[in-house]
Amino acid sequence: MKRFVVLASIAILGSSNIGCSGSNPANEIAPSATAAVATTGSQAAYLPASAGGHGGGKGNASLPQSPELAINIVTDSNGDNVPSWGDTIRITVTNPPTNPNVEVLCSQNGVVVYSALTSYYSNSWPSTSDMILTSRAWTGGAASCTARLYVFNGLKTVDVASTSFDAAGV
């Protein structure tokens, strides 16, 4: 009987996937990344560096691709091909998790002067994907900005990816 209990326990544990890295979509959390510049046609895009793996295991083929953010300039007010005060940008997400949200915060001297939020749900309305880099508090000058991708997990938010960029002043 003792052998049966041990054998049954091993069989149950072997068939269980609790704790496996590929079994839970919430494991799609990626580290923050540093922005790099790329060009897409006539518009500049700022892409985060690739996020490295955290495993020491063998073969990560079953793991999902890490989400990445790109800042695309929709309207380049001063023609400098970099995000600037007054420009319109759009954040695009590759390899997105289910129902992601993107928040952009810009600050000058440590004070937040711009905040914008958009969701990428399939039924989101109104479409708020274009963000104009200006506000009542941000009336000009350069700012340090961060775009953050997150999802809701119950009442909590889970950061998935982020990228930082500098918005030039005019």
C-alpha positions in Angstrom: 0.0 0.0 0.0 2.9 2.4 0.8 4.3 1.9 -2.7 0.9 2.6 -4.2 0.6 5.9 -2.3 4.1 7.0 -3.3 3.5 6.0 -6.9 0.1 7.8 -7.1 1.7 11.0 -5.6 4.4 11.0 -8.2 1.9 10.5 -11.0 -0.3 13.4 -9.7 2.7 15.7 -9.4 4.1 14.7 -12.8 0.8 15.4 -14.5 0.3 18.8 -12.7 1.5 22.0 -14.4 1.3 24.2 -11.4 4.4 26.4 -11.2 5.5 25.7 -14.8 6.7 28.8 -16.5 4.6 28.2 -19.6 1.3 27.4 -17.9 0.2 30.8 -16.7 -0.4 33.7 -19.1 0.3 36.1 -16.2 4.0 35.0 -16.6 4.2 37.3 -19.5 5.8 40.0 -17.4 8.9 41.6 -19.0 11.5 43.9 -17.6 11.7 47.6 -18.5 13.7 48.3 -21.6 15.8 51.2 -22.9 14.7 53.0 -26.0 16.5 52.8 -29.3 15.7 54.7 -32.5 14.5 53.0 -35.7 12.9 54.3 -38.8 9.6 53.0 -40.3 9.1 54.6 -43.6 9.0 58.3 -43.2 8.1 58.2 -39.5 10.6 57.6 -36.7 9.8 54.9 -34.2 11.5 54.4 -30.9 11.8 50.7 -30.0 12.8 49.2 -26.7 15.8 47.0 -26.5 15.0 43.3 -26.5 14.3 42.0 -23.0 16.6 39.1 -21.9 15.4 35.9 -20.4 15.5 35.2 -16.7 15.7 31.4 -16.9 18.6 29.1 -16.5 16.6 26.3 -17.9 16.9 24.4 -21.1 14.9 25.5 -24.1 12.5 28.5 -23.8 10.6 27.6 -27.0 7.3 27.3 -25.1 7.5 30.7 -23.5 5.5 33.6 -25.0 7.3 36.5 -26.7 7.8 39.5 -24.5 5.7 42.5 -25.4 7.5 45.5 -26.8 6.5 49.2 -27.1 7.3 51.5 -30.0 6.7 55.3 -30.0 5.6 56.4 -33.4 5.4 60.0 -34.5 2.1 60.7 -36.1 2.5 64.5 -36.5 6.0 66.0 -36.3 5.3 69.6 -35.7 8.8 70.8 -36.1 10.1 68.2 -38.5 13.0 66.9 -36.3 11.9 63.2 -36.4 12.0 62.9 -32.6 9.2 63.2 -30.2 8.9 66.9 -29.2 6.5 69.1 -27.3 3.4 69.6 -29.5 3.9 66.5 -31.6 1.3 63.7 -31.8 2.6 60.2 -31.0 1.0 56.8 -31.0 2.3 53.9 -28.9 2.2 50.5 -30.7 2.5 47.2 -28.9 3.9 44.0 -30.4 3.2 40.7 -28.8 0.6 42.3 -26.5 -1.0 40.4 -23.6 -4.8 40.2 -23.4 -6.4 43.6 -22.9 -3.4 45.8 -22.3 -3.3 49.4 -21.3 -0.6 52.0 -22.0 0.1 55.1 -19.9 2.5 57.8 -20.9 3.9 60.2 -18.2 6.3 63.1 -19.0 8.0 65.2 -16.4 10.2 68.3 -16.2 12.5 68.6 -13.2 10.8 65.7 -11.5 7.3 67.2 -11.8 4.7 65.4 -13.9 3.5 67.7 -16.6 1.8 65.3 -18.9 -0.3 62.1 -18.4 -2.2 60.1 -21.0 -3.8 56.7 -21.0 -5.2 54.4 -23.6 -6.5 50.8 -23.7 -5.9 48.4 -26.5 -9.1 46.3 -25.8 -10.8 45.1 -29.0 -13.9 47.1 -28.1 -12.3 50.3 -26.6 -14.0 53.5 -27.4 -13.3 56.2 -28.0 -10.1 55.6 -29.8 -7.4 57.3 -27.8 -4.3 55.9 -29.4 -3.0 59.3 -30.6 -1.5 61.4 -27.9 -0.6 65.1 -28.3 2.5 66.0 -26.2 1.2 69.1 -24.5 -0.9 70.0 -21.5 -1.9 73.0 -19.3 1.1 72.2 -17.1 3.5 71.5 -20.1 3.6 74.7 -22.1 6.9 74.1 -23.7 10.4 72.8 -23.1 11.9 69.3 -23.0 10.5 66.5 -20.8 11.5 63.0 -19.8 8.8 60.5 -20.7 7.9 56.9 -19.9 5.4 54.7 -21.7 4.2 51.8 -19.5 2.3 48.7 -20.6 0.2 47.1 -18.0 -2.8 44.8 -17.5 -5.4 44.5 -14.8 -5.3 41.4 -12.6 -8.4 41.7 -10.4 -8.1 45.0 -8.6 -4.3 45.1 -9.2 -2.3 46.4 -12.1 0.6 44.3 -13.4 3.4 46.1 -15.3 4.3 44.2 -18.4 6.8 46.4 -20.2 8.0 50.0 -20.4 10.2 52.3 -22.4 11.6 55.7 -21.7 12.1 58.5 -24.2 13.0 62.2 -24.2 10.6 64.7 -25.7 12.5 67.7 -27.1 11.4 71.2 -26.3 10.5 73.8 -28.9 
